Amino acid sequence: MTYLVLCVLFLGVATGLAAVVRWATGRRTPWRRTALAAAVLLLLTAVFDNAMIAAGLFAYSDAHISGLRVGLAPVEDFAYPVAAVVLLPALWSLLGGDDDH
């Protein structure tokens, strides 16, 4: 299985769960806050993934990635922060988080 397939599955599950939770709770997503959180997480992922790969802490087999990179980091690494930004606000709503949007 390639990292891209794994990321698509992971994002699909996160998006599906988020949609179900949002439908069940009837709460809206605070899009400006969500977009800001996504931008920050993507920037941090780009900086720290590149630093860790450059330092030799880990590497990716070219056979398992798409070949598209942001610096040294494969684009597949950016799926996990996106999934977090999609899923965590929905879970916050489900668990009774602050409704101040």
Backbone as CSV, one residue per row, in Angstrom:
resi,resn,N_x,N_y,N_z,CA_x,CA_y,CA_z,C_x,C_y,C_z
1,MET,0.857,-1.181,0.000,0.000,0.000,0.000,0.901,1.242,0.000
2,THR,0.559,2.200,-0.829,1.349,3.428,-0.874,0.853,4.400,0.187
3,TYR,1.703,5.368,0.510,1.313,6.392,1.475,0.124,7.204,0.962
4,LEU,0.052,7.411,-0.343,-1.056,8.188,-0.906,-2.391,7.487,-0.676
5,VAL,-2.441,6.183,-0.889,-3.677,5.424,-0.644,-4.032,5.471,0.837
6,LEU,-3.040,5.299,1.689,-3.275,5.365,3.134,-3.824,6.731,3.536
7,CYS,-3.258,7.793,2.964,-3.707,9.152,3.279,-5.131,9.399,2.795
8,VAL,-5.456,8.911,1.605,-6.817,9.076,1.084,-7.812,8.354,1.998
9,LEU,-7.472,7.153,2.418,-8.353,6.420,3.339,-8.501,7.164,4.668
10,PHE,-7.398,7.634,5.215,-7.404,8.353,6.485,-8.240,9.628,6.378
11,LEU,-8.035,10.398,5.310,-8.814,11.627,5.110,-10.292,11.317,4.884
12,GLY,-10.577,10.240,4.180,-11.966,9.846,3.954,-12.693,9.501,5.250
13,VAL,-12.026,8.738,6.098,-12.622,8.380,7.393,-12.810,9.629,8.254
14,ALA,-11.798,10.482,8.320,-11.900,11.706,9.123,-13.022,12.604,8.617
15,THR,-13.113,12.781,7.307,-14.154,13.627,6.727,-15.544,13.029,6.953
16,GLY,-15.654,11.722,6.790,-16.943,11.060,7.021,-17.401,11.180,8.457
17,LEU,-16.495,10.928,9.398,-16.846,11.062,10.810,-17.216,12.503,11.154
18,ALA,-16.454,13.443,10.619,-16.752,14.856,10.885,-18.124,15.234,10.341
19,ALA,-18.456,14.754,9.158,-19.761,15.064,8.565,-20.892,14.481,9.402
20,VAL,-20.740,13.256,9.868,-21.773,12.619,10.695,-21.946,13.366,12.007
21,VAL,-20.841,13.707,12.654,-20.914,14.425,13.941,-21.548,15.796,13.751
22,ARG,-21.145,16.502,12.714,-21.709,17.839,12.482,-23.191,17.760,12.156
23,TRP,-23.592,16.735,11.395,-25.014,16.556,11.077,-25.783,16.218,12.356
24,ALA,-25.218,15.352,13.187,-25.906,14.922,14.410,-26.026,16.049,15.430
25,THR,-25.005,16.898,15.524,-25.034,17.966,16.524,-25.679,19.240,15.987
26,GLY,-25.701,19.394,14.682,-26.278,20.591,14.076,-25.423,21.838,14.245
27,ARG,-24.195,21.664,14.671,-23.312,22.823,14.871,-22.553,23.142,13.602
28,ARG,-22.341,24.432,13.381,-21.597,24.881,12.212,-20.103,24.897,12.520
29,THR,-19.316,24.778,11.462,-17.863,24.836,11.604,-17.412,26.290,11.584
30,PRO,-16.567,26.693,12.520,-16.017,28.051,12.490,-14.917,28.127,11.418
31,TRP,-15.291,28.435,10.183,-14.386,28.307,9.037,-13.145,29.186,9.132
32,ARG,-13.279,30.403,9.638,-12.085,31.260,9.730,-11.062,30.677,10.688
33,ARG,-11.520,30.226,11.829,-10.613,29.612,12.807,-10.026,28.318,12.261
34,THR,-10.847,27.555,11.586,-10.393,26.297,11.015,-9.338,26.537,9.941
35,ALA,-9.552,27.524,9.088,-8.578,27.855,8.040,-7.267,28.341,8.648
36,LEU,-7.354,29.139,9.699,-6.145,29.611,10.373,-5.388,28.443,11.003
37,ALA,-6.103,27.553,11.655,-5.467,26.377,12.252,-4.819,25.513,11.172
38,ALA,-5.492,25.349,10.040,-4.933,24.560,8.937,-3.653,25.196,8.413
39,ALA,-3.659,26.499,8.227,-2.474,27.188,7.723,-1.294,27.024,8.675
40,VAL,-1.554,27.187,9.964,-0.483,27.050,10.957,0.049,25.620,10.976
41,LEU,-0.834,24.637,10.999,-0.401,23.241,11.037,0.357,22.840,9.777
42,LEU,-0.092,23.312,8.620,0.608,22.990,7.377,1.993,23.638,7.342
43,LEU,2.090,24.860,7.816,3.390,25.523,7.874,4.337,24.790,8.826
44,LEU,3.849,24.450,10.000,4.673,23.716,10.958,5.084,22.348,10.421
45,THR,4.169,21.677,9.740,4.492,20.384,9.136,5.589,20.546,8.098
46,ALA,5.476,21.572,7.258,6.496,21.806,6.228,7.862,22.058,6.867
47,VAL,7.903,22.914,7.868,9.178,23.265,8.501,9.787,22.064,9.214
48,PHE,9.030,21.421,10.074,9.603,20.372,10.904,9.812,19.064,10.159
49,ASP,8.952,18.715,9.209,9.207,17.514,8.408,10.488,17.677,7.605
50,ASN,10.658,18.847,6.997,11.876,19.085,6.231,13.106,19.035,7.131
51,ALA,13.023,19.618,8.304,14.158,19.601,9.231,14.494,18.178,9.666
52,MET,13.489,17.377,9.984,13.742,16.013,10.437,14.276,15.128,9.314
53,ILE,13.756,15.309,8.104,14.263,14.533,6.973,15.692,14.947,6.654
54,ALA,15.966,16.260,6.661,17.320,16.748,6.389,18.315,16.247,7.436
55,ALA,17.876,16.105,8.675,18.748,15.618,9.746,18.945,14.105,9.692
56,GLY,18.209,13.449,8.803,18.356,12.005,8.664,17.606,11.186,9.691
57,LEU,16.636,11.792,10.365,15.872,11.053,11.375,14.972,9.989,10.747
58,PHE,14.503,10.239,9.535,13.735,9.243,8.806,13.788,9.571,7.325
59,ALA,13.374,8.596,6.524,13.364,8.762,5.067,12.179,7.988,4.506
60,TYR,11.804,8.307,3.305,10.696,7.639,2.639,11.207,6.891,1.423
61,SER,10.704,5.698,1.224,11.033,4.935,0.023,10.307,5.562,-1.159
62,ASP,11.031,5.852,-2.218,10.401,6.455,-3.399,9.339,5.548,-4.010
63,ALA,9.411,4.259,-3.734,8.427,3.322,-4.279,7.052,3.489,-3.635
64,HIS,7.004,4.120,-2.459,5.739,4.205,-1.721,5.143,5.611,-1.652
65,ILE,5.779,6.582,-2.282,5.244,7.945,-2.271,4.947,8.388,-3.698
66,SER,4.179,9.456,-3.823,3.783,9.950,-5.144,4.939,10.607,-5.893
67,GLY,5.939,11.065,-5.169,7.063,11.763,-5.787,6.937,13.279,-5.684
68,LEU,5.738,13.762,-5.364,5.547,15.200,-5.164,6.033,15.558,-3.769
69,ARG,6.822,16.623,-3.705,7.406,17.004,-2.420,7.282,18.508,-2.193
70,VAL,7.255,18.873,-0.926,7.386,20.261,-0.502,8.740,20.301,0.190
71,GLY,9.733,20.769,-0.513,11.097,20.651,-0.026,11.480,19.185,-0.050
72,LEU,11.830,18.642,1.100,12.167,17.225,1.213,10.966,16.363,1.617
73,ALA,9.914,17.006,2.109,8.755,16.281,2.647,7.786,15.875,1.533
74,PRO,7.389,14.614,1.504,6.382,14.200,0.517,5.025,14.827,0.847
75,VAL,4.255,15.109,-0.191,2.960,15.767,0.033,2.034,14.914,0.898
76,GLU,2.261,13.617,0.914,1.418,12.747,1.733,1.506,13.091,3.218
77,ASP,2.621,13.643,3.648,2.771,14.030,5.059,1.795,15.123,5.474
78,PHE,1.272,15.847,4.521,0.382,16.956,4.838,-1.071,16.514,5.016
79,ALA,-1.364,15.262,4.747,-2.728,14.754,4.912,-3.127,14.676,6.384
80,TYR,-2.178,14.360,7.246,-2.515,14.166,8.657,-2.894,15.463,9.360
81,PRO,-2.182,16.567,9.143,-2.663,17.818,9.748,-4.005,18.258,9.166
82,VAL,-4.234,18.005,7.890,-5.527,18.352,7.291,-6.628,17.516,7.939
83,ALA,-6.379,16.233,8.131,-7.368,15.373,8.785,-7.648,15.847,10.206
84,ALA,-6.619,16.280,10.906,-6.812,16.788,12.270,-7.689,18.034,12.260
85,VAL,-7.456,18.920,11.308,-8.238,20.156,11.223,-9.691,19.856,10.856
86,VAL,-9.920,18.817,10.087,-11.287,18.431,9.708,-12.002,17.763,10.882
87,LEU,-11.315,16.864,11.544,-11.966,16.020,12.547,-12.057,16.641,13.937
88,LEU,-11.039,17.328,14.387,-11.028,17.808,15.771,-12.130,18.812,16.112
89,PRO,-12.473,19.776,15.241,-13.604,20.647,15.586,-14.927,19.876,15.729
90,ALA,-15.100,18.849,14.904,-16.320,18.040,15.016,-16.335,17.273,16.335
91,LEU,-15.202,16.716,16.708,-15.136,16.010,17.993,-15.344,16.957,19.166
92,TRP,-14.815,18.153,19.041,-15.013,19.169,20.077,-16.511,19.432,20.252
93,SER,-17.212,19.573,19.152,-18.667,19.785,19.217,-19.375,18.588,19.833
94,LEU,-18.973,17.396,19.446,-19.604,16.179,19.957,-19.407,16.043,21.461
95,LEU,-18.261,16.446,21.944,-17.955,16.303,23.366,-18.414,17.487,24.197
96,GLY,-19.181,18.393,23.575,-19.778,19.494,24.322,-18.882,20.681,24.504
97,GLY,-17.970,20.888,23.578,-17.069,22.037,23.666,-17.807,23.350,23.562
98,ASP,-17.098,24.405,23.820,-17.652,25.769,23.776,-18.343,26.019,22.448
99,ASP,-19.526,26.545,22.463,-20.309,26.805,21.265,-20.093,28.217,20.745
100,ASP,-19.111,28.934,21.269,-18.831,30.316,20.860,-18.052,30.330,19.551
101,HIS,-18.758,30.522,18.444,-18.110,30.559,17.127,-18.128,31.980,16.684
